[in-house]
Amino acid sequence: MSARARAQARAALVKHLLWARIAGEVATPRENNLHHLKALADGDPYYHFGLDLDGRWSDSDTVLEMMAERCGISDDPEHTHGQDTIDPELTVNALDRVAARLKQAAEGRQRVLLATGHPAGLMPLHQAVGRALRRAGCELAIPPDGILTTEGEVRHLDGVVVLHRGGNLMHTHSPVPMQRILDVMQMDDRLPDLVHADHGWAGCSGQRGIETVGYADCNDPALFVGEADGRLLATVPLDDNVPPHRYQPVIDYLLTAAGLEADAPIEPPHLNGRRRRK
């Protein structure tokens, strides 16, 4: 792709991110962002996503400064209510870093584990990446059946690991399911070369020293801390729960930047066996 084409693709994605509110003026309010980053600074493990954080992150002002730099929220400590933001340029920059690592995985036909704690939003992104990596010759790391936690059962859908309970796919921040998976895989000497994940799945693998790329909302500071500490290779800032189809331009940009083959586009509906006229 030429430099001009790359610039055009980037500009188009930034425009879409703002329109879809994946970045820009996102749905998460300022007060929620501040509450979560203070909870992280105060040492609440629920907000650490499985990462062991050193003492410098016990200062909420330090966390706020880092989140402004890496995610694009307001750096004004006096801004305590109302609208907050994600910088779409930071989103695309992080996608480029993820793409570079996915390209490396494809070229080396590496073993990759994909997992999501936000299946109602991010599942299509992880699934599309998994299918593209399989086409490139990568192996997807699939855990065995029967791994249980107090939250539910570990399952996988189209190569993406999720937590299941009572017929539902669970939203979870917990690192415990990934801890169980990695313990089993380590015993079999089958640890992944790369983890592509979010929430506690990504935090846990980064803490274990496995190369990890992740996705995080502006009210989930832990993975950005993990990247700042060098435990994650990249953390993509984005609203992680918009309608799933709105992530398709993100998927297209990511796979193109990684040099991976995307899924065939879905054909438009036909009427009475005939294509609609344009």
SULQUIRA-V884325 format. One record per residue. D_LAST is the distance of its C-alpha to the last C-alpha in whole Angstrom. Layout:
d_last:D_LAST
d_last:D_LAST
//
This chain:
d_last:29
d_last:31
d_last:32
d_last:30
d_last:27
d_last:29
d_last:30
d_last:26
d_last:25
d_last:28
d_last:27
d_last:24
d_last:25
d_last:28
d_last:25
d_last:24
d_last:27
d_last:28
d_last:25
d_last:26
d_last:29
d_last:30
d_last:32
d_last:33
d_last:35
d_last:35
d_last:35
d_last:39
d_last:42
d_last:44
d_last:47
d_last:46
d_last:45
d_last:49
d_last:50
d_last:49
d_last:50
d_last:53
d_last:54
d_last:53
d_last:56
d_last:58
d_last:58
d_last:56
d_last:55
d_last:52
d_last:50
d_last:51
d_last:49
d_last:52
d_last:53
d_last:56
d_last:56
d_last:59
d_last:61
d_last:59
d_last:56
d_last:59
d_last:58
d_last:55
d_last:55
d_last:55
d_last:52
d_last:50
d_last:51
d_last:49
d_last:46
d_last:45
d_last:46
d_last:44
d_last:41
d_last:41
d_last:42
d_last:45
d_last:48
d_last:50
d_last:52
d_last:53
d_last:49
d_last:50
d_last:47
d_last:43
d_last:40
d_last:41
d_last:38
d_last:37
d_last:37
d_last:33
d_last:35
d_last:37
d_last:35
d_last:33
d_last:36
d_last:37
d_last:34
d_last:35
d_last:39
d_last:37
d_last:35
d_last:38
d_last:40
d_last:37
d_last:37
d_last:41
d_last:41
d_last:38
d_last:40
d_last:44
d_last:42
d_last:44
d_last:44
d_last:42
d_last:42
d_last:39
d_last:40
d_last:39
d_last:40
d_last:37
d_last:35
d_last:33
d_last:32
d_last:32
d_last:32
d_last:29
d_last:30
d_last:33
d_last:31
d_last:29
d_last:32
d_last:34
d_last:31
d_last:31
d_last:35
d_last:35
d_last:33
d_last:35
d_last:38
d_last:40
d_last:41
d_last:41
d_last:44
d_last:44
d_last:47
d_last:49
d_last:48
d_last:51
d_last:51
d_last:52
d_last:52
d_last:53
d_last:50
d_last:48
d_last:48
d_last:46
d_last:43
d_last:40
d_last:36
d_last:34
d_last:37
d_last:37
d_last:41
d_last:41
d_last:43
d_last:43
d_last:45
d_last:45
d_last:42
d_last:40
d_last:39
d_last:41
d_last:41
d_last:44
d_last:46
d_last:48
d_last:50
d_last:52
d_last:49
d_last:48
d_last:52
d_last:53
d_last:50
d_last:51
d_last:55
d_last:54
d_last:52
d_last:55
d_last:58
d_last:56
d_last:55
d_last:51
d_last:50
d_last:47
d_last:47
d_last:44
d_last:43
d_last:39
d_last:40
d_last:40
d_last:43
d_last:46
d_last:45
d_last:44
d_last:48
d_last:50
d_last:49
d_last:49
d_last:53
d_last:53
d_last:53
d_last:50
d_last:47
d_last:44
d_last:41
d_last:40
d_last:38
d_last:39
d_last:39
d_last:41
d_last:43
d_last:44
d_last:46
d_last:48
d_last:45
d_last:46
d_last:49
d_last:49
d_last:47
d_last:50
d_last:52
d_last:51
d_last:50
d_last:47
d_last:45
d_last:42
d_last:41
d_last:37
d_last:37
d_last:34
d_last:34
d_last:34
d_last:33
d_last:30
d_last:27
d_last:27
d_last:23
d_last:24
d_last:26
d_last:23
d_last:23
d_last:27
d_last:26
d_last:24
d_last:26
d_last:30
d_last:29
d_last:28
d_last:31
d_last:33
d_last:32
d_last:31
d_last:28
d_last:25
d_last:24
d_last:21
d_last:18
d_last:17
d_last:14
d_last:11
d_last:13
d_last:12
d_last:13
d_last:16
d_last:16
d_last:12
d_last:9
d_last:6
d_last:4
d_last:0
//
